[in-house]
Amino acid sequence: MFTLHYNGTSKTFDKKVVLKDLIEDKDKDYFIARVNNRLRELHYTIDYDANVEFLDTTSAEAIYAYEAGLRFLISMAFYNLYPNYQFKFNYSISRSIFCHIFDVEDTGRLQTVIEKLEEEMHRLVSLDLSIHRKEMSNEDAVRFYKKHGYEDKIDIIKYRPEDTAHFYECDGYLNYMYSLMPPSTGYLKWFDLKVYSPGFLVRYPRAETGGEIPPFEDAPIYGRTLRDANRWAERIDANSIAKMNVHAESESMVEFVHVCESKHNQMLAEIGKRVSSDAEDIRLIAIAGPSSSGKTTFSTRLRIELMTLGLKPVMISLDDYYLDRDAIQPDEFGKVDLEHINTLDIELFNQNMVDLIDGKTVAIPHFDFMTKKRNGYRNVQIDGKNPIIIEGIHALNETLTALIPKHQKFKIFISPQLQINIDYHNPISITNVRLLRRIVRDRKFRNAPASKTISMWPSVRRGEFRWIYPHQEDADYIFNSGLAYELCVMKKYALDTLMEIPRDSEHFITANRLIKFLKYFSDIDDYVVPCNSLLREFIGGSCFDV
């Protein structure tokens, strides 16, 4: 006998139960379940006491499974219609997946292929075909990949610490998606394919939009940066974990690290040239980006770059313009949202920036985070036509700098845009790279466990979608702060703190998901990372910390 607590009730059973059979609502709105803080597929059989929570598209973890299921469905549709086509998934603009079809260049042909794919996907959904997990030895997996021409999947197998792999089978089609999956194709009914040459975008429900497919928002500037990042990864042969590991394990590893660092140097030099060539007009350099993008180190290195060109930039911290905590009005729930732009003294900041640009001596406030109040001022004056550098969550928001003409502002959006895959069908989330950076940094500099960082992450993400991403297309330059080798360095730090999270923790699910793909990376020692590297902001040892 065992008791299951689910849907607000408790029931006792005397024989094994399949989770899917517990769901009274048969509309297929649930995709996976949380069982005693472990994620389980709906095919999972249970025969022990447990708390069960069924997860739908309002859950981030359910969305991971749903999105993996969509990639499986698309791959199956390709297999049925165009079995010889090669294609690759990457995360892309407008919170979607990009599928690059290598074999189709003509736009008209591309449209036809996508229409047929979408029709086939809807057909497979209507058939409600079961998706079952199937265990296969690594040796059998390699033979299967060779037989079907999945060369991109073969090299990663040797980095698996386990002896077996869990494939998924559906109506004779087999693939490995490195994720839990919905129980059948009938669950994958919400998607939209949009032509986006040289492939298409796959739009799907998102947890942060209440389980709805978010409206399409084109981002040509950011999209171009992602394409450049993908070309760069291909050029240096680091667009997959297996290829990255070849570099990590070779004698040329140090050279590879410096190739990646040189890319950052080139981008900094490019920004410096653009700013210095228009120094008469550009007076304010505004830098913003999501959490753990490396804004602090980037701002410092940009200041140094501009100094080599004869400029003397002044750095102003937006943190010093916080209003006194007791002057901030709480929201309708009685809480203070410290990420809201109204927590800053916008009027004073605008006036201070205008006065500095006009050559006046300005009293810049200092905010004390211990007392949560302003506790003094420092006098600042800018000589000649030297620029001001500001960095912060709201730096690109026009409200913050409304008094300064647009031609006097140079806006930079910074974010790591690593284009690295496990294989063609399994991309690595850029968001997870930033989360790992933050986990490593919080442990290193704040002695905060990974569980605390993970618990704060949903709130951080909500702030990013509200205050940062809406302004990224206003940027004059997008700086890709990703370093192809960084996960090989951060792996040891991240694993140590992630593995401290016990299995009964509510954060074990996220930790386990991160551990699963981190384990594939080979190690690179810290000593090869330059002291001025942006990565040092997270692992420590930066020369700028002196």
C-alpha positions in Angstrom: 0.0 0.0 0.0 1.2 3.5 -0.8 -0.3 7.0 -0.7 0.0 9.7 -3.4 -0.8 13.4 -2.6 -1.8 15.2 -5.8 -4.3 17.8 -7.1 -5.1 18.7 -3.5 -6.1 15.2 -2.6 -4.6 12.1 -1.1 -5.3 8.6 -2.4 -4.0 5.2 -1.3 -3.2 2.5 -3.9 -2.4 -1.2 -3.6 -0.7 -1.6 -7.0 1.6 0.3 -9.3 0.2 3.4 -10.9 1.2 5.2 -14.1 1.4 8.9 -13.5 -0.6 9.7 -16.7 -3.5 7.7 -15.4 -3.9 10.0 -12.4 -4.7 13.0 -14.6 -8.4 13.5 -14.7 -8.2 16.4 -17.2 -7.5 14.6 -20.5 -6.8 17.8 -22.5 -3.1 17.0 -22.5 -2.2 20.3 -20.8 0.3 18.6 -18.5 3.7 17.3 -19.8 5.7 16.1 -16.9 5.4 15.7 -13.1 7.4 16.6 -10.1 7.5 13.6 -7.8 9.2 14.2 -4.4 11.3 17.0 -6.1 12.3 14.8 -9.0 11.1 15.3 -12.5 9.3 12.3 -13.9 7.8 11.6 -17.3 4.1 10.8 -17.4 4.9 7.2 -18.4 6.6 6.8 -15.1 5.3 4.0 -12.9 5.1 4.7 -9.1 4.6 2.4 -6.2 5.7 4.4 -3.2 4.5 7.3 -1.0 5.0 10.6 -2.8 3.9 14.1 -3.4 3.0 14.5 -7.1 2.6 17.8 -8.9 1.7 17.8 -12.6 3.3 20.6 -14.6 1.9 22.6 -17.5 3.2 25.4 -19.8 3.3 27.8 -16.9 6.2 25.8 -15.5 9.7 26.4 -16.8 10.6 22.8 -16.3 7.6 21.6 -18.3 8.6 24.0 -21.1 12.0 22.4 -21.3 10.3 19.1 -21.9 7.8 20.6 -24.3 10.5 22.3 -26.3 12.6 19.2 -26.5 9.5 17.3 -27.6 9.0 19.9 -30.4 12.6 19.4 -31.6 11.9 15.6 -31.6 8.6 16.2 -33.6 10.4 18.3 -36.2 13.2 15.8 -36.5 10.7 13.1 -37.0 8.8 15.1 -39.7 12.2 15.6 -41.5 12.8 11.9 -41.2 9.4 11.1 -42.8 9.6 13.7 -45.6 13.2 14.6 -46.2 15.3 11.8 -44.6 18.6 13.0 -46.3 18.3 16.7 -45.1 20.8 18.0 -42.6 19.5 20.6 -40.1 20.6 22.2 -36.9 18.7 23.8 -34.0 19.9 27.0 -32.1 18.2 29.3 -29.7 17.3 32.5 -31.4 15.4 35.8 -31.4 11.9 36.3 -30.0 12.2 33.5 -27.5 12.2 30.9 -30.2 14.3 28.1 -31.7 16.0 28.6 -35.1 16.3 25.6 -37.4 18.9 26.0 -40.1 18.4 23.7 -43.1 21.7 23.1 -44.7 20.4 21.6 -47.9 17.9 24.3 -48.9 19.2 27.7 -50.2 16.4 28.9 -52.4 13.8 31.0 -50.5 10.9 29.6 -52.5 12.0 26.0 -51.9 12.4 26.9 -48.2 8.8 28.0 -48.0 7.6 24.8 -49.5 9.7 22.6 -47.3 8.4 24.4 -44.1 4.8 24.2 -45.2 5.1 20.5 -45.7 7.0 20.1 -42.4 4.2 21.9 -40.5 1.5 19.8 -42.2 3.4 16.6 -41.3 3.8 17.8 -37.7 0.1 18.5 -37.3 -0.6 15.0 -38.8 1.7 13.4 -36.2 0.1 15.3 -33.4 -3.4 14.2 -34.6 -2.3 10.6 -34.5 -1.2 10.9 -30.8 1.7 8.5 -31.2 3.3 7.3 -28.0 6.8 8.5 -27.3 8.7 5.9 -25.2 12.1 5.9 -23.7 14.5 3.1 -24.9 17.8 2.3 -23.3 20.7 1.6 -25.6 24.4 0.9 -24.9 26.9 3.5 -26.1 28.3 1.0 -28.6 24.9 0.4 -30.1 24.2 4.2 -30.1 27.4 4.7 -32.2 26.4 2.0 -34.6 22.9 3.5 -34.9 24.3 7.0 -35.6 26.7 5.7 -38.3 23.8 3.8 -40.0 21.6 6.9 -40.1 24.3 9.4 -41.0 24.2 11.3 -37.6 27.9 12.0 -37.7 27.5 15.1 -35.4 26.2 12.8 -32.6 29.0 10.3 -32.6 31.9 12.2 -31.1 30.0 13.3 -28.0 29.3 9.6 -27.0 32.9 9.1 -25.7 32.4 11.9 -23.2 29.4 10.2 -21.6 30.3 9.0 -18.1 27.4 6.5 -18.3 27.6 3.2 -20.3 24.1 3.7 -21.8 22.0 6.4 -23.4 18.2 6.9 -23.2 16.8 7.2 -26.7 13.2 8.0 -27.5 11.2 5.9 -30.0 8.0 7.0 -31.7 6.4 4.9 -34.5 9.8 3.5 -35.5 11.7 6.8 -35.3 14.6 7.0 -32.8 16.5 10.1 -31.5 18.2 11.2 -28.3 17.1 14.7 -27.1 19.0 14.9 -23.7 15.8 15.8 -22.0 12.6 14.4 -20.5 9.8 14.2 -23.0 6.0 14.4 -23.2 4.3 11.0 -23.4 3.0 11.3 -26.9 2.9 13.5 -30.0 -0.7 14.5 -29.1 0.7 16.7 -26.4 2.7 18.9 -28.8 -0.2 20.8 -30.3 1.0 24.4 -29.7 3.7 25.7 -32.1 4.2 28.0 -35.0 6.8 27.8 -37.8 8.0 31.0 -39.4 10.3 31.3 -42.4 13.5 33.0 -41.3 16.1 32.4 -44.0 18.3 30.3 -44.2 15.8 28.3 -42.1 12.8 28.9 -39.9 11.9 29.9 -36.4 9.9 27.6 -34.1 7.7 29.5 -31.7 6.3 27.7 -28.7 4.6 28.5 -25.3 6.8 30.1 -22.7 6.4 30.0 -18.9 7.1 33.7 -18.5 4.2 34.5 -20.8 1.7 32.4 -18.8 2.0 29.4 -21.1 1.2 31.3 -24.3 3.2 31.6 -27.4 4.7 35.2 -27.2 4.0 37.5 -30.0 6.7 37.6 -32.7 9.2 40.5 -32.3 11.8 40.7 -34.9 15.3 41.6 -33.7 17.5 42.2 -36.8 20.4 43.7 -34.8 20.5 41.0 -32.2 19.8 38.3 -34.8 22.7 39.5 -36.9 24.9 39.1 -33.8 23.7 35.6 -33.2 24.6 34.7 -36.9 28.0 36.2 -36.5 28.5 34.2 -33.3 27.6 31.1 -35.1 30.0 31.8 -38.0 32.7 32.5 -35.4 32.1 29.2 -33.6 32.3 27.4 -36.9 35.5 29.3 -37.9 37.4 28.3 -34.8 35.9 24.8 -34.8 34.1 25.2 -31.5 30.4 24.9 -32.3 29.9 21.6 -30.4 31.0 20.2 -27.1 33.1 17.5 -28.8 35.0 20.0 -30.9 35.5 22.2 -27.9 36.9 19.3 -26.0 39.4 18.6 -28.7 40.8 22.1 -28.1 40.8 21.6 -24.3 42.7 18.3 -24.6 45.3 19.4 -27.2 48.7 21.0 -26.8 47.3 24.1 -28.6 44.8 24.7 -25.7 46.6 27.9 -24.6 46.5 29.3 -28.1 42.8 28.5 -28.4 42.1 30.4 -25.2 43.9 33.4 -26.5 42.1 33.2 -29.9 38.9 33.5 -28.0 40.2 36.4 -25.9 41.5 38.1 -29.0 37.9 38.2 -30.4 36.9 40.3 -27.4 39.9 42.6 -28.0 38.9 43.1 -31.6 35.3 44.0 -30.6 36.6 46.5 -28.0 38.9 48.0 -30.6 36.0 48.3 -33.0 33.9 50.1 -30.4 36.8 52.4 -29.5 37.3 53.3 -33.1 33.7 54.2 -33.5 33.5 56.3 -30.4 36.8 58.1 -31.0 36.0 58.9 -34.6 32.8 60.6 -33.4 34.1 62.0 -30.1 32.8 65.5 -30.9 29.2 64.1 -30.6 29.3 61.0 -28.4 29.4 62.1 -24.8 27.5 59.3 -23.0 28.3 55.6 -23.4 25.5 53.5 -22.0 26.0 49.8 -21.2 23.3 47.3 -20.3 22.7 43.6 -20.5 21.2 40.7 -18.6 22.6 39.3 -15.4 26.1 37.8 -15.5 26.9 39.3 -18.9 30.2 40.7 -17.6 29.2 44.3 -17.6 31.7 45.4 -14.9 34.8 44.0 -16.5 33.7 45.1 -20.0 33.1 48.7 -18.8 36.6 48.8 -17.3 38.3 47.3 -20.4 36.3 49.7 -22.6 37.5 52.7 -20.5 41.1 51.5 -21.0 40.6 51.0 -24.7 39.3 54.6 -25.0 42.3 55.8 -23.0 44.7 54.3 -25.6 42.9 56.5 -28.1 43.6 59.7 -26.1 40.2 59.9 -24.4 39.7 60.2 -20.6 36.3 58.6 -19.9 34.6 59.0 -16.5 32.6 56.1 -15.1 29.4 56.9 -13.3 27.6 54.2 -11.4 23.8 54.1 -11.7 23.7 52.4 -8.2 24.5 55.8 -6.7 21.3 57.2 -8.0 19.0 54.9 -6.0 16.4 56.8 -4.0 16.5 56.4 -0.2 14.7 53.1 0.5 12.0 54.8 2.6 11.2 57.1 -0.3 10.4 54.3 -2.7 6.7 53.5 -2.9 5.8 49.8 -2.6 3.7 48.1 -5.3 0.1 47.0 -4.9 1.3 43.9 -3.0 3.2 46.0 -0.5 6.6 45.0 -2.0 9.5 47.2 -3.2 10.7 46.2 -6.7 14.3 47.3 -6.6 14.6 46.7 -10.4 11.9 49.2 -11.3 13.3 52.3 -13.0 11.3 54.5 -10.6 13.7 53.4 -7.8 16.3 55.7 -9.4 16.4 59.5 -9.1 15.8 59.9 -12.8 15.5 63.7 -12.7 18.8 64.2 -10.8 20.6 61.7 -13.1 19.4 63.5 -16.2 20.4 66.9 -14.9 23.8 65.7 -13.7 24.6 64.1 -17.1 23.6 67.3 -19.0 25.7 69.5 -16.6 28.7 67.2 -17.0 28.5 67.3 -20.8 28.2 71.1 -20.5 31.5 71.2 -18.6 30.1 72.0 -15.2 31.3 70.7 -11.9 28.7 68.3 -10.6 28.0 66.8 -7.2 27.6 63.1 -7.8 25.7 61.3 -5.0 27.0 58.2 -3.2 24.5 55.5 -2.1 25.3 53.4 1.0 23.8 49.9 0.5 24.2 49.2 4.3 22.0 52.1 5.4 20.0 52.1 2.2 20.4 55.8 2.0 22.4 58.5 0.2 25.3 59.4 2.4 27.3 62.1 0.6 28.5 63.5 -2.7 31.7 63.8 -4.7 32.5 66.6 -7.2 33.2 65.5 -10.8 34.1 67.6 -13.8 34.9 66.3 -17.4 37.7 67.9 -19.3 37.2 68.6 -23.0 35.1 66.2 -25.0 35.7 63.1 -22.9 32.8 60.6 -22.6 30.8 59.4 -19.6 30.4 55.7 -19.2 27.3 54.4 -17.4 26.4 50.8 -16.8 23.3 49.2 -15.3 20.0 47.5 -15.9 18.3 50.7 -17.2 21.2 52.2 -19.1 19.6 51.8 -22.5 16.2 53.0 -21.4 15.5 56.4 -23.0 13.6 57.5 -19.9 16.9 57.5 -17.9 18.7 59.9 -20.3 15.7 61.8 -21.9 17.4 65.2 -21.6 20.5 64.0 -23.6 20.1 64.2 -27.4 20.3 60.8 -29.1 23.3 61.7 -31.2 25.3 62.3 -28.0 24.6 58.7 -26.8 26.3 55.4 -27.8 24.4 52.4 -26.5 25.9 49.0 -26.0 24.0 45.8 -25.3 26.2 43.1 -23.8 25.4 39.4 -23.4 27.1 36.0 -23.9 25.9 34.5 -27.1 27.7 31.2 -27.2 26.6 29.1 -30.2 27.5 25.7 -29.0 25.5 22.5 -29.3 25.6 19.0 -27.8 24.8 17.9 -31.4 22.8 19.4 -34.3 19.5 18.5 -32.6 20.4 19.7 -29.1 21.5 23.3 -28.5 22.8 24.6 -25.2 20.7 27.4 -23.7 22.5 30.8 -23.5 20.4 31.5 -20.4 21.8 28.5 -18.7 25.4 29.7 -19.4 24.5 33.0 -17.6 23.0 31.1 -14.7 26.2 29.0 -14.4 28.3 32.2 -14.4 26.2 33.6 -11.6 26.3 30.4 -9.6 30.1 30.4 -9.8 30.4 34.1 -9.0 28.0 34.0 -6.1 29.8 31.1 -4.5 33.2 32.7 -5.1 32.6 36.2 -3.9 29.4 36.0 -1.7 29.8 32.5 -0.3 26.3 31.9 -1.5 25.2 28.3 -2.3 23.9 27.4 -5.7 20.4 26.8 -4.2 20.2 30.5 -3.2 21.2 31.7 -6.7 18.8 29.3 -8.4 15.9 30.5 -6.1 16.5 34.1 -7.2 16.8 33.3 -10.9 13.1 33.5 -11.8 12.9 37.0 -10.3 16.1 38.0 -12.2 14.6 36.7 -15.4 11.3 38.6 -14.9 13.3 41.8 -14.5 15.3 41.1 -17.7 12.2 40.7 -19.8 10.7 43.8 -18.3 13.6 46.2 -18.3 16.4 45.0 -20.5 15.3 43.0 -23.6 12.8 45.6 -24.8 15.7 48.0 -25.4 18.3 45.7 -26.9 17.4 46.7 -30.5 18.1 50.3 -29.6 21.8 49.5 -29.2 24.4 50.9 -31.4 26.6 47.9 -30.8 26.0 44.4 -29.4 29.0 42.9 -27.6 29.1 39.1 -27.5 30.7 38.5 -24.1 30.7 34.7 -24.5 34.0 32.8 -24.6 33.9 29.5 -26.3 36.1 27.8 -23.7 34.4 29.2 -20.6 32.3 26.2 -19.6 35.5 24.1 -19.6 36.9 26.4 -17.0 33.7 27.0 -14.9 32.8 23.3 -14.9 34.7 22.4 -11.8 33.4 25.4 -9.8 29.8 24.9 -10.8 29.8 21.1 -10.3 31.1 21.5 -6.7 28.4 23.8 -5.6 25.6 22.2 -7.7 26.3 18.8 -6.2 25.8 20.2 -2.7 22.1 20.5 -3.4 20.4 17.5 -1.8 17.9 15.4 -3.7 15.0 16.5 -1.5 15.6 20.2 -2.3 13.1 22.0 -4.5 16.2 23.3 -6.5 17.6 19.8 -7.2 15.7 19.6 -10.5 17.5 22.7 -11.9 20.8 21.6 -10.5 20.5 18.2 -12.0 19.6 19.6 -15.4 22.7 21.8 -15.4 24.9 18.9 -14.2 23.7 16.7 -17.0 25.3 18.8 -19.8 28.2 20.2 -17.8 29.6 16.7 -17.3 30.3 16.4 -21.1 33.0 19.2 -21.0 36.7 18.6 -20.5 38.5 20.7 -18.0 40.7 23.7 -18.7 42.9 25.0 -15.8 42.5 28.6 -14.6 46.1 29.5 -15.2 45.6 29.9 -18.9 42.9 32.5 -18.4 44.4 36.0 -18.8 44.1 38.2 -15.7 42.1 40.8 -17.6 39.7 38.3 -19.1 36.0 38.9 -18.7 35.7 35.4 -17.3 37.8 36.5 -14.3 34.7 38.4 -13.1 33.2 35.1 -12.2 36.1 32.8 -11.3 38.2 35.4 -9.5 41.8 36.5 -10.0 41.0 39.6 -12.0 43.8 42.2 -12.2 41.0 44.8 -11.9 40.2 43.7 -8.4 43.4 45.0 -7.0 
